[in-house]
Amino acid sequence: MKGISLILGFFLCLMTSCNKDFIELNPVSTVSVDALYKTDKDFQDAVVGVYNGFRVPYQNFWQFGDLRGDDAKHDLANGLESIRVDNFLTDFNDNILVSSWRGYYKAISNANLILARIGNADANIVKNKDRHIGETKFLRALAYFNLVRIFGDLPMVTTPITIEEAYKTGREKADKIYEEIIIKDLLDAETKLPVKYTGTDVGRATRGAAKALLGKVYLTRKDFAKAEEKLKEVTTLGYSLLKNYNDLFDYTKDEHHSEYIYDIEYIAGGLGLGSTFTNTFTLEFQSGGKPLVDELTRIYGILPGATAASGGNPTAALFDAFDPKDLRKDVSVAKGVMGLDGKFVPLSTTGVTSFSKKYMAPLKANNDSPANWKVIRYADVLLMLAEAMNENGKTTEALTYLNQVRQRAGLAGYTGLSKEETREKIYLERRLELYLEGHRWFDLVRTGRALAVMAPFGMKPHMTVFPIPLSELEIINNRNVFAQNPGYE
């Protein structure tokens, strides 16, 4: 989908993410919203607009999924929001909360508008009507899934609403949102989406993406039988692991390969549509030392003196969890780099203790990286399937899927493990395979281990979700309709 021209917002924005003046504005072209939904291309462009809504929230998704957990840390004294996320001190004024809440709800609002218009569209004119519906429902489900996992109970909105209705819309239980939106949307999406795309459509949501996300939803809900069934279906759709793990993070190659299932797409090219990931995770001089930073610049084509944040540093515990023979270790958790002259260039003795090379990519401008965010890839599916099968008492078969991931990493497969031993090995493998891809914190929460693991880092029992942004509470300003999460009042 990187070849598709991106459209700017002509949609109305949902409730608390906009003020009344903006909601009353007509699109710049002064064309009515209804007039924009006529042809197949109108709807296709509108769906691209929904995809666009995920770019901003996913720039910070690693802070929810990784930094909040035990495998990533923020070593430096810069980045106060990151420090607060890392230490369970998040303030409900922090931008990471506001931008995520508003970004996902804007995507939901745009999706609702499309779904409200496309139902009556003439299928003879809108040739890809089912596909547009499938894509839109997949995206709405993904937005709600992330919101529920981050914030818990939410306003549940499935149709365009007025500002007056928004002020009266309170929060619904997460269980209801799962049952009435997320699961239903994905069940419908998987029947309407194609198995694959060609040409400029590559990057859009596929049947495999809908099934894989639904499998993750079922696993989160501890419905292991349905998770196994759905994830097993993904294995029949032609996906396979890349032979070389490091190729997943080689941005000189196509990111739409056999292991790719669904990414958030970014376009480097000076239009402001690239990602910030390379800058976010690149070492600063003070943390890496000038020789190492210079060598990384030469190897990966990062801009000399590029703005760097030294984000997402691996913890010592994660570094030690890797087998020395693990082929993933060098790109996931590194203490230096082999220079172009064949000599090892280490981290400096001060600053961070290790770093990840997963998002090192050529840059032509700061914060304009070609690196996508991997929402779901096939290794994740195999490990989720192994987990579901093991919980369903099929431990021997579960090990075959777990071992596919281990053997790709150059490690021997497991045999003869008990159900309990296999469970722990799967949890460990997810840490090693998926570090800095937004999974660890949510894995801890869904498996009920978050408090036991994270209490030494400052976690309290209520902190399985984040606080609702204060700005959203103040707009409605009625605790009976819209209250803060318990423990954050």
Secondary structure, 3 states (H helix, E strand, C coil): CCCCCCCCCCCCCCHHHCCHHHHHCCCCCCCCCHHHCCCHHHHHHHHHHHHHCCHHHHHCHHHHHHHCCCCEECCCCCCHHHHHHHCCCCCCCCHHHHHHHHHHHHHHHHHHHHHHHHCCCCCCCCCCHHHHHHHHHHHHHHHHHHHHHHHCCECCCCCCCCHHHHHCCCCECHHHHHHHHHHHHHHHHHHHCCCCCCHHHCCCCCHHHHHHHHHHHHHHCCCHHHHHHHHHHHCCCCCCCCCCHHHHHCCCCCCCCCCEEEEECCCCCCCCCCECHHHHHCCCHHHHCHHHHHHHHHHHCCCCCCCCCCCCEECHHHHHHCCCCCCCHHHHCECEEECCCCCEEECCCCCCCCECCCCCCCCCCCCCECCCEEEEEHHHHHHHHHHHHHHCCCHHHHHHHHHHHHHHCCCCCCCCCCHHHHHHHHHHHHHHHHCCCCCHHHHHHHCCCHHHHHHHHCCCHHHHCCCCCHHHHHHHCCCCCCCCCCCCC
